Amino acid sequence: MLIRASLHRDFKISTIDDRLYSAFIEHMGRAIYSGIYEPSHPEADSNGFRLDVLELVRALNIPAIRYPGGNFVSAYRWEDGVGPKDQRPIRLDLAWRSKETNQVGINEFAQWAEMAGIDMMLAVNLGSRGLEDARNFAEYVLHPSGTYWSDLRRSHDVNKPYDVRMWCLGNEMDGPWQVGQKNAREYGHLANETSKALKAINGNIEAIVCGSSNDEMPTYPDWEREVLEECYENVDYISLHKYFGNSSNDTLNYFGKIEETGRYIQAIGGVIDFVKAKKRAKNDIYICFDEWNVWYHQREEDSRRWQTWDWPEAPDLLEEDYNFEDALFVAGLLNEFIRRSDRVRIACIAQLVNVIAPIRAEKGGIAWCQTIYYPYQFASLYGRGVALNVSVDGPTYDCSVADDVNYLDVAAVHDEKSEKVTLFLVNRHLEETADLDLSLYGFDAARVIEHKVMEGFDLRETNGPNKPSAVSPFDGVGVGVEGCQVRGKLSPLSYHVVRLDVGRGARS
């Protein structure tokens, strides 16, 4: 299967916002408790944080993390999670029918995020609460001192305010499952007034307004239009959420859902442009794709369990075992975000630990990387810079969700400062090897400095506590540069990261 492709250093899509490789963690299941925080664990530090999990998190180089929800935030009282731990109340979490002990709150999470080197993206409760609560929370977090809420924070031994720039205005407010569901006009007005209040506290705030919970909602995409008509001039991003699965066991259709996601982004981009033109606005709004991941292996079973269990603390919930097929899918979806980086500035994998996550951790036991950890890590480490447009000429296929899907999925990023180009390649073909012939234009010379590959695994193969590295990347062979051509053979169902030196070092 011959695949011809080309890229040019001047044919740029956009400078990628580093926050494209962000994450999400919610008070849900074991994401927090026995995920990042487990005081009794042998690897826990003096504050109760698991250092084995922290090491795996740090290796991802995550720029930002969304917290504390998610559905959880729509009935959350942030005040419950501050002050002396022995005085914090236990509450019912209505989102996931469990008990919340509040042993981790904003100050503990901020401490963990600082240790991990990650900026916080905070969500406010616009479900059961509203503008006044959001304002108080922001004052507690952001204001230096001399007011009720800032001095309360200082009384909790946090003298310096947190530098939190990104604020989510609620979560999935269109969803009937949400505590405090609202219609588009009602929510848009509330989001507008809340954003104004937060920005009055700190003018550097970036406000993220809720888009549709997913692109299958009956109100999509009118929801986005009506919400933005209410708040366009006072917000900075609109959120998108989408989860993926292969319940039909159709691998090529599964991969085709990446094309479907591109149409989703394109449609919301059009809505943004329409509202901007209608309102004669001068500001631009971008997309924050702040929930995305594979979610189907345990979804139906867990849905039955959590709706009937008797309010447990930190129960096992949505602990997906990701396989090699999922890793190939995630690699392709990250490629789509790179290709759409002119619209999508922030994206958050949902979630980070245990709950539909790239990292798993046994209570009292080991932590390990799931199969999807690796494409996420490679994109985060090497997908920063300028996204280049790549023209691909090769065989395609049709499936139920998309037509003309390229068997070769490719994204390219040029790090102009280090003079490196990274190619992210997925051969989606079930049986045929791809003979790659990719032309480089605008680069005087190039040489391969690194080639990592994931291939040869059974599509259903997973990692686990007894085989933590069963599916993991290794050094690739057979891809090189001849003149201005990148050539090589890419095995069927394989993922490749090819890093090129395109600077002076390439000529020596």
N, C-alpha and C positions, 0 to 999 in steps of 0.2 A: 504494500500500500504506500504509494509515493505521496508525500506531503510537501508541497512547496509553500514557503512562507517568507515574508520580508518585513523588515522594520527599518526606520530611518530616525536618526537621533533628533531631527527637527520636527518629526510628526508626533507631537506630544498630545496626550489626553489632558493631563492635569498634574500639578504637583500634589502628591499624595499627602493627606493629613495623617500624621503618625497615629492618630486616634482611630484610624480604620481598623486597628488590631486590638481594640479594647475588649473588655470582658464584663460579665454581669454576675453578681452573686446575691442571693435572696435568702431571707429567713424562711427556709423551706427545707423539709426533710433534714438531711445531714450535711447540707452545704456549709453551714456555720458550725453547729455543734457536732463534734467528732469529724468535722471536715477541716476547717482552718483552726478551730479552737477545741482543745481537749486537754484540760489541765492534768488529768490522771495519766496521760500517755507518756511513755518513757522518753519520747522525743520532744516533749513540751518544754517551753522555756518558763521563766518565772511568772510570766503573764498568762500562761495557759495556751500559747499558740504553738501549733505543731511545726517544728523546724524542718521535718522531712517534707511536709507539704509545701512549706515556704520555699524550700530549695527548688522544687519543681516549678513553682509559680515564678520565681525570679528568672529562671532559665527561659521563660517565654518573653521577657522584656515587654510586659504589658504596659501601655501608656496610661490607661484610665480604666476605672471599674465603676459600674453602676450599682447602687445600693440604696435602700434595703429591699426593694422590690420594684416591679413585680406586683402580682395580685395582693401580696402581703401588705403592701404600703397603703392600700385603700381603706384599711381599718386600723392603722398603726398609730399609736401615741408615742411619739419620739421621746417625750419626757420620761416614759417608763424605763428607758435604757440609759439614764444618766444618774449620777450620784452614787452613794454607797451601795454596793452590790447586794448586801444583806437586807436592804430596804426596798429593793425593786420588786414590783408586783409580778405575779404570774398571770398572764392574760390568755384568753381563748383567741387563737388565730383563726378567723372565720374563713380565710381563703383556702387553707389546707387542713381544716378540722383537726388542729393539733394545739398543744400548749406552748406558749412562748414564755421562756423564763427570764428574758431580758438581761441575761448575764453578759451578753455582747450588745452594746449600743454604739452610738456615734463615736464616742471617745475611744472605746476599745478598737472599733473598726478602723478609725483614723490611725491609731498606733500601728495596727497590722499593715495597713496600706503604706505607711511610711517605711516600715521595715521591708516591704516588698518593692518599694520604689515606684508606686503606682499613685496617680492622681485620682481623687474621688469625684464621681458624678452622683449627686444626691437626688433622690426623688422625694417629693412632698405629697402628703395625703390630700387629694382633692375629691375623695370619695365620701367618707364619713365626716371629714372635717373640711377645711377650706382656706381662704385667704389669710385670716388672722393667725391660724396655726402655722401656715407656711412662712409668714412674716416673722413670727416668733422663733421658729426653727432657724431661719436664715440669720437672724440677729444673734442667736446663741452661737452659731458656727462662725460668722463672718466679722462681727463687730469687735474692736479691740477691748474696750472696757468702758465703765461709767454708765451703763444702763442695766436694767433689771436682768435681762437674759444674758448679756455678755458677762456681767459680774457673777451670775449663777455658774456659768462655765468656768470662770476663774476659781470659784469656790470648789470646783471639782478637780482642781490642780491642773487645769489647762489654761495657762496664762496667755499664750499666743493664739490668736484666731486661726482658723484653718483657711487656706487659700483654695477655696472650692469655686471653680469657675462655671461648671456645667450643672444645671438644675432641671430635672424632669418634672413637668407640671402634671402630676398624676400618672396613671398607668391604665391603658386599655379602657378608657372611659366609655367606649361604645358597647362594651361587652355585657350581656345580661348576667354573666357570672360575677360581675364586678360589684363589690360593695359600693353603693352610691353611683350606679350607672346614670349617665346623663345623655340628653340628646345633643346634637352637634352645636346648635345655637347656644344652648345653655352652657355647655362646656367651653365653647370658644370664648364666650364673654367672661367666664370665670378665669380661664387661662390668661386672657388679656389683662385683667385686673391684677391677678397674682403676679404675672411677669412684671408689670409696672411697679408693684410694691417691692419685689425682690431687687429690681434694678435701682430703685430709690435707695436701698441700703448699700448696694455696691454696683457701680455702673459698669463693671467689667463682667458681670454675669452674662452667660449665654443660656437662654431659655429654650427648652425642648418641649414642644407641644405634641400631644398624642394624635397620631394618625389612626387609621383603622387598625383593629387588632390583627387583622390579616386581610388578604385580598379576596377572601371568599365571603366576607361579611355582606349581608344584603344591602347595607348602606354605603358600601365602597363603590366608587370613589367620591360620592357626594359628600360623605363625612368630611374628607380632607378639604373640599372646596368650602363648605359652610363654616368649618372651624377657622380656616385661614381668613375668610372674609371678616371674621370677628376680631382677629388678633394679629394679622399679618405684620403690621408695622412694629410690633412690640415683642416678637419672638425671633429666634435665630435658626431653629431646626424643627423639622417635623419627623416624628418617629415612624418607623416601619417595623413590623414583626412578621416573621414567617418561620415555620418549622416544616421539616421534610421527613419523608419516609419511603420505604419500599415494601409496603404490605403486600403488593401484588406480585412480588418476586420477579419484577421485570427490570433488569439492570439498566438497559438503555433508556427506558422511560424515566427511571429514577434520575439518571444523569441529565435527561432533558429538562427536568425541573429547574435546572440552573438557567436555562434560556427563559423559562417562565418568570423567574425572578428578575431577569433583565427587563422584561416587559413591565413588571410591577414598578420597578424603579423609574422606567421611562414614563409610565402613566402618571405617577405622582410628580415627576419633574414637569410634566405638562400642566398639571393642576396648579403647581406653584407659579409657573409662568403666566397662566391665565389670570390668577388672582392678582399677581403683581401688576399686570397690564390693566385689569379692571379698576384697581385702586390707585393707579398712577403712582405706585410706591417706588421709592428709590433704593430701598434695602433689598438684599438677596437673602433667600432662605434656602438652606441645604437639607439633606436627608441624614438623619441619625438612625441607622438600622440597628436599633439597640436590643433586639432579641432575634437570634438566628441559631439554629442548630438542627441536627438530626434528632427526631423524637418520634419513635413508633414502636420500638422493641417491647417496652413495658407499658406503653401508654394506656391501652384498654384495660389491662389487668389492674394497674395502679388506680385508674379512675374509679373502678368498682371498689377497691380497697379503701381509699381515703374518704369516700363518701359515707362509709358505714363504720369506720373504726371509732373507738371511744376516746378521742382527744389525747393521743399519746404525746410524749415529748420527743422531738427530733427523730421521728420514725424513718425507716428506710422508704424512700419515695423517689420514683423516676430515676433509678440507678441503672441507666442504660449500659449494656455491654456492647461497645462499638466494635465493628468488624472492619476488615480490610476494604470492603466495598464502601463503607461509610467514610473511610479515610480518603478514598478517591473522590467521593462526592464533595467532601469538605474542601479538598484541594481545588476542585473546579469552582466551587462557590466563592472561595477567596479570590480566584482569578477574575470572576465576574465583578467583585467589588473593586478590584484594581482597574478593570476596564471601565467601570462606572464611577471612578473617583472624582470626576468633575461634578457629580451630583451627591454621591455618598461620601461625606467627610468623616463621619463617626460610625463605627459598627461594633457591636458587643456580642461575642459568643455567649450563649446562654446554656448552661451556666459554667462556673469555673471548677468547682470541686463536688464530686459525688452526684449531684443532681444534673442529669443530662450534661455531662462534663468531660473535658479532656483529661482530668485528673481524678483518680479514685483513691480512697483511703479507708482501710478497715479500721473499725473502732478498736483501739488497743493494738492494732497490727500495722502492716506496711502500707506505704503509698506507692502508686505506680502510674505510668503514663498509658492512657488509652491510645488506640490507633490514630484517632483524629488529632492527638496532641502534636504530632510531627508536622503535618502540613500547616497547622496553625503557627507552630514555632518558626518554621522556615519563612513563612510569609511575614511574620512580625520582625524577624531578624534581617531579612534581605529584601523585603518589599517596600522599602522606604526610599523615596526619591521622586523621580518623574515617571509616571506611567506612559509608556510608548504604545502607539497604535500598531498592532501586528496584523498584517494581511495574511490570511490563510487560504490556500488553494488546495483542496483535497477532497476525498470522499465525505459524504454526509449521509444522514439517515433521518427518517421520519418516525415519530412516535405519537402517542395520544396527546401529549401536552405541548409538543412543538414539532415543527418541520425544519428541514435543512440544518440539523444539528451536526456540527463538525465532530468527526471522530477525534481529531486532535484539538484539545483545549489548551490554549497558550496565552500567557500574559507575560509582559516584559516590563522591567523597572530599571531605569538608569539612575544610579547614584552619581550625580555629577561631581560631587566633592571628592569621592574616593576613586572616581573613574572606573566604576564597575557596572556591568549590566547583568541582571539576573533574569534568567528564563525559567518560568514555571510551566511545566508541560505535563499534560495527562493524555495518554493514549486510551481512549474509551472503548476501542474495538475489542470485542470479546475474543477474537481469534487471531487477527492479523497484526504482524509487526509493522510499525510505521517507519518508512525510510525518510528521515527528515533531511530537507535541504532548505535551510533558512538563510536568506541573504541579509547581510548587515550593510546598511548605507549610512554614510556620514561618520563612520569610524575608520581611522587610518589603519588600525591593526587591532587584533583581538587574540586572546588565548584563553583556554579553559584553565581556571585555577581551582575549581571545585565542581564535583558532580556527585550529587546524592540521589539515591533511587529507592523507591519502594515497589517491588515487583515480585512475582513468583509465589505469592501467598494465595491460599484458598480465599475466595471472597467472603466466606463466613468465619474465617479465623479471627480470634480475638486475643487480647492480652488479659491477664488476670493475676491474682496474688501468687499463684503457683507457676505462672509463665509471664512475668511482667514485660518481657521484651520479645515475645513470640513474633509480633509484627512491628518492625522498626526499620528505619532507613539504614542503608549501607552505601559504601562507595560504589559509584557506577563506572562503567567502562564503555568504550566504543563511541563516545561523542567527542568530536574535536573540531578544530577550525582549519579550513583549507582556504587560504586567501581571505576572502570576505564572506565565506560560506560556513555556517555551522552545520555539520553533517553527522549523522549517526543513526543507529537503529534503536527504536523504542519498542520494547516488548508490548504485546497486548496487555491491557489492564495494568498499566504502570504509571507511576508518578515520578517525575524527574525535576530536580533543581540544578540548573547549570549556571554557574557563575563565571563571568568573563571579565578579564582585565582588558579594558579598552583604552588605557592611558599609555604613558611612556613605558611602563613595565612590560606592555604587550609587544614592544618593538625590540626588546633586548633578547 
